Amino acid sequence: MTRVSVNRTLNRLYWLLSIALLLLLASKFAEDIPDLPPFVVSAANKVYDFMRDMSLLIATGGVAYLSNIFQKRSKFVESLEEEWRNIVRTKSVLLSTCEKPYLATDDYLAAFYKISETIDTMRIVYKNSGETGSLVGLYPYTPLHDMRRALQTLDPRITPEATMEQKNLVRDAILQSFFALRETFLEELDLEEPQSPLLISGARRLKVPGAAVAARIMQDHQRRRLEREPAARPDVDVFLTTIRTLEEENAALAAKTPVER
């Protein structure tokens, strides 16, 4: 279920809920409205009593309906994410095919069947645009076909000796198609910007080695407790202590500047 379908369904539900609440409110205060015919007041009271008696059932049905909607949305998003992963893997296969100095028929066929598979698996996520009972419609993401057509120009059975210039052109066409596809395909996932992005090149870790005092105290407490217990394998304990000490010494040596060394 796409985002548009979910929003459309929720809007209908909100309108229905608003109308029901207004009807319930009008039924509740129908007796206070002057010059209202008695049969209207009687009908309003019956409606109010009915809505009050059925409120629990109506609320339960509404919750179940909403759960069904969001469950469908969740499954759709999962399918969409898996399809995108498949597209990315396919793009990598196609690009690696373009980088081969000598393209064998088996390599080409593996890449061709991979892009064909990706094109067909799209149909478990989306139907064709404009598809009807009598019309096939249009494939929803044509750049995948552009990637397929570009790859087909490297078929060794047709072009036995494709030049590197031709392979580079095919690679650029695949990348252009992929970037165009990514720009629209991921819109359905409702992606947000990260709260703590790292936007600079050449970043490095700013934290320094060490731990809080509480962690150090707990570490010492656990070590003293372990030392009081008899060792099941003293040789293993000695071995682990030796390699840990050696690792710490090497790390401390690597952290020193050339002058300190």
C-alpha positions as CSV (number, residue, x, y, z in Angstrom):
1,M,0.0,0.0,0.0
2,T,1.6,3.2,-1.2
3,R,1.8,6.4,0.9
4,V,-0.9,8.0,-1.3
5,S,-3.2,5.1,-0.7
6,V,-2.7,5.2,3.0
7,N,-3.3,8.9,3.2
8,R,-6.4,8.6,1.1
9,T,-7.8,5.9,3.3
10,L,-7.0,7.8,6.5
11,N,-8.7,10.9,5.1
12,R,-11.8,8.9,4.4
13,L,-11.7,7.5,7.9
14,Y,-11.2,10.9,9.5
15,W,-14.2,12.3,7.6
16,L,-16.3,9.3,8.6
17,L,-15.3,9.8,12.2
18,S,-16.0,13.5,12.1
19,I,-19.5,12.9,10.7
20,A,-20.2,10.3,13.3
21,L,-19.1,12.6,16.1
22,L,-21.2,15.5,14.7
23,L,-24.2,13.2,14.4
24,L,-23.7,11.9,17.9
25,L,-23.4,15.4,19.2
26,A,-26.5,16.6,17.4
27,S,-28.5,13.5,18.7
28,K,-27.3,14.3,22.3
29,F,-28.6,17.8,22.3
30,A,-31.6,17.4,19.9
31,E,-34.1,18.0,22.8
32,D,-32.5,21.4,23.4
33,I,-33.1,22.6,19.9
34,P,-36.3,24.7,19.7
35,D,-39.1,24.0,17.2
36,L,-37.8,20.6,16.4
37,P,-40.5,18.1,15.5
38,P,-41.1,15.4,18.2
39,F,-40.5,12.5,15.7
40,V,-37.0,14.0,14.9
41,V,-36.2,14.3,18.6
42,S,-37.3,10.7,19.1
43,A,-35.2,9.5,16.2
44,A,-32.2,11.4,17.4
45,N,-32.5,9.8,20.9
46,K,-32.7,6.4,19.3
47,V,-29.6,7.2,17.2
48,Y,-27.7,8.4,20.3
49,D,-28.7,5.3,22.3
50,F,-27.6,3.0,19.4
51,M,-24.3,4.8,19.0
52,R,-23.6,4.6,22.7
53,D,-24.4,0.9,22.9
54,M,-22.3,0.1,19.8
55,S,-19.4,2.4,20.7
56,L,-17.2,-0.4,21.9
57,L,-17.8,-2.5,18.8
58,I,-17.3,0.5,16.5
59,A,-14.0,1.4,18.3
60,T,-12.8,-2.2,18.1
61,G,-13.6,-2.3,14.4
62,G,-11.8,1.0,13.7
63,V,-8.7,-0.2,15.5
64,A,-8.7,-3.4,13.6
65,Y,-9.1,-1.6,10.3
66,L,-6.3,0.8,11.1
67,S,-4.0,-2.1,12.1
68,N,-4.8,-3.8,8.8
69,I,-3.9,-0.6,6.9
70,F,-0.6,-0.1,8.6
71,Q,0.3,-3.8,8.4
72,K,-0.2,-3.6,4.6
73,R,1.9,-0.4,4.5
74,S,4.7,-2.1,6.5
75,K,4.7,-5.1,4.2
76,F,4.8,-2.8,1.1
77,V,7.7,-0.9,2.5
78,E,9.6,-4.1,3.2
79,S,9.0,-5.3,-0.4
80,L,10.1,-1.9,-1.6
81,E,13.3,-2.0,0.4
82,E,14.2,-5.5,-0.8
83,E,13.5,-4.4,-4.4
84,W,15.9,-1.5,-3.9
85,R,18.6,-3.7,-2.5
86,N,18.1,-5.9,-5.6
87,I,18.5,-2.9,-7.9
88,V,21.7,-1.8,-6.2
89,R,23.1,-5.3,-6.5
90,T,22.2,-5.4,-10.1
91,K,23.8,-2.1,-10.7
92,S,27.0,-3.4,-9.2
93,V,26.9,-6.5,-11.4
94,L,26.4,-4.3,-14.5
95,L,29.3,-1.9,-13.6
96,S,31.6,-4.8,-12.9
97,T,30.7,-6.3,-16.3
98,C,31.7,-3.0,-18.0
99,E,35.1,-3.0,-16.2
100,K,36.1,-6.4,-17.5
101,P,38.9,-6.1,-20.1
102,Y,37.7,-9.2,-21.9
103,L,34.0,-9.8,-21.6
104,A,33.1,-13.4,-21.9
105,T,29.7,-14.6,-23.0
106,D,29.0,-16.2,-19.6
107,D,29.7,-13.0,-17.8
108,Y,27.4,-11.1,-20.2
109,L,24.6,-13.6,-19.8
110,A,24.9,-13.5,-16.0
111,A,24.6,-9.7,-16.0
112,F,21.8,-9.7,-18.6
113,Y,19.7,-12.3,-16.6
114,K,20.3,-10.3,-13.5
115,I,18.9,-7.1,-14.9
116,S,16.0,-9.1,-16.5
117,E,15.2,-10.6,-13.1
118,T,15.2,-7.1,-11.5
119,I,12.9,-5.8,-14.1
120,D,10.4,-8.6,-13.5
121,T,10.5,-8.6,-9.7
122,M,9.4,-5.0,-9.8
123,R,6.0,-6.3,-10.6
124,I,5.5,-7.7,-7.2
125,V,5.8,-4.2,-5.8
126,Y,4.1,-2.0,-8.4
127,K,1.7,-2.6,-11.3
128,N,2.2,-0.8,-14.6
129,S,1.2,2.8,-14.8
130,G,-2.1,3.2,-16.7
131,E,-2.7,-0.6,-16.7
132,T,-6.4,-1.6,-17.1
133,G,-8.3,-4.7,-17.8
134,S,-7.5,-4.4,-21.5
135,L,-4.3,-2.3,-21.6
136,V,-0.8,-3.4,-20.5
137,G,0.2,0.0,-19.3
138,L,3.6,1.5,-19.0
139,Y,6.5,0.0,-17.0
140,P,6.8,2.2,-13.9
141,Y,10.6,2.7,-13.9
142,T,11.9,2.9,-17.4
143,P,15.6,3.5,-16.4
144,L,15.9,-0.2,-15.7
145,H,15.1,-0.9,-19.3
146,D,17.7,1.8,-20.3
147,M,20.2,-0.1,-18.2
148,R,19.3,-3.4,-20.0
149,R,19.5,-1.9,-23.4
150,A,22.8,-0.3,-22.7
151,L,24.2,-3.6,-21.5
152,Q,22.9,-5.4,-24.7
153,T,25.2,-3.3,-26.8
154,L,28.1,-5.2,-25.2
155,D,26.8,-8.7,-26.2
156,P,30.0,-10.6,-27.2
157,R,28.0,-12.6,-29.7
158,I,27.1,-9.4,-31.5
159,T,30.1,-7.2,-30.6
160,P,33.0,-9.6,-30.0
161,E,35.6,-6.9,-29.4
162,A,33.9,-4.0,-27.7
163,T,36.4,-1.1,-27.1
164,M,37.0,0.4,-23.7
165,E,35.5,3.6,-25.0
166,Q,32.3,1.8,-25.7
167,K,32.3,0.1,-22.3
168,N,32.9,3.4,-20.6
169,L,29.9,4.8,-22.5
170,V,27.7,1.9,-21.4
171,R,29.0,2.4,-17.8
172,D,28.1,6.1,-17.8
173,A,24.6,5.3,-19.3
174,I,24.0,2.7,-16.5
175,L,25.1,5.2,-13.8
176,Q,22.9,8.0,-15.3
177,S,19.9,5.7,-15.4
178,F,20.6,4.5,-11.9
179,F,20.8,8.0,-10.5
180,A,17.6,9.0,-12.2
181,L,15.9,5.9,-10.8
182,R,17.2,6.6,-7.3
183,E,15.9,10.1,-7.3
184,T,12.3,9.0,-7.6
185,F,12.2,5.4,-6.4
186,L,13.2,6.2,-2.8
187,E,10.6,8.9,-2.4
188,E,8.1,6.3,-1.3
189,L,10.2,5.3,1.7
190,D,9.6,8.6,3.6
191,L,13.3,9.0,4.3
192,E,14.4,11.7,6.7
193,E,17.7,13.4,7.3
194,P,19.9,12.0,10.0
195,Q,19.9,13.8,13.4
196,S,23.7,13.6,13.7
197,P,25.2,13.6,10.2
198,L,28.9,13.7,9.6
199,L,29.3,16.1,6.7
200,I,33.0,16.9,6.6
201,S,35.7,15.0,4.7
202,G,38.7,13.8,6.5
203,A,36.8,13.4,9.8
204,R,38.5,11.6,12.7
205,R,37.5,10.3,16.1
206,L,37.2,13.0,18.7
207,K,36.9,10.8,21.8
208,V,40.0,9.8,23.7
209,P,40.8,6.4,25.2
210,G,39.5,5.9,28.7
211,A,36.3,5.2,30.5
212,A,34.2,6.7,33.3
213,V,35.2,6.2,36.9
214,A,32.2,3.9,37.6
215,A,33.3,1.6,34.8
216,R,36.9,1.5,36.1
217,I,35.7,0.6,39.6
218,M,33.4,-2.1,38.3
219,Q,36.3,-3.5,36.2
220,D,38.6,-3.6,39.3
221,H,35.9,-5.2,41.3
222,Q,35.3,-8.0,38.7
223,R,39.1,-8.6,38.4
224,R,39.5,-9.0,42.2
225,R,36.6,-11.3,42.4
226,L,38.0,-13.4,39.6
227,E,41.4,-13.6,41.2
228,R,39.8,-15.0,44.4
229,E,38.4,-17.9,42.5
230,P,40.7,-20.9,41.5
231,A,41.5,-21.0,37.8
232,A,40.2,-23.9,35.8
233,R,42.9,-23.5,33.2
234,P,45.8,-21.4,34.5
235,D,47.7,-21.8,31.2
236,V,44.7,-20.2,29.4
237,D,44.6,-17.3,31.9
238,V,48.3,-16.7,31.5
239,F,48.0,-16.8,27.7
240,L,45.1,-14.3,27.6
241,T,46.9,-12.0,30.0
242,T,50.1,-12.1,28.0
243,I,48.5,-11.2,24.7
244,R,46.3,-8.5,26.3
245,T,49.4,-6.9,27.8
246,L,51.2,-7.1,24.5
247,E,48.3,-5.5,22.7
248,E,48.1,-2.7,25.2
249,E,51.9,-2.0,24.9
250,N,51.7,-2.0,21.1
251,A,48.8,0.4,21.2
252,A,50.6,2.7,23.6
253,L,53.7,2.7,21.5
254,A,51.7,3.5,18.3
255,A,50.0,6.4,20.1
256,K,53.4,8.1,20.9
257,T,54.9,10.7,18.6
258,P,58.2,10.1,16.9
259,V,59.9,12.4,19.4
260,E,58.4,10.5,22.4
261,R,59.7,7.2,20.9
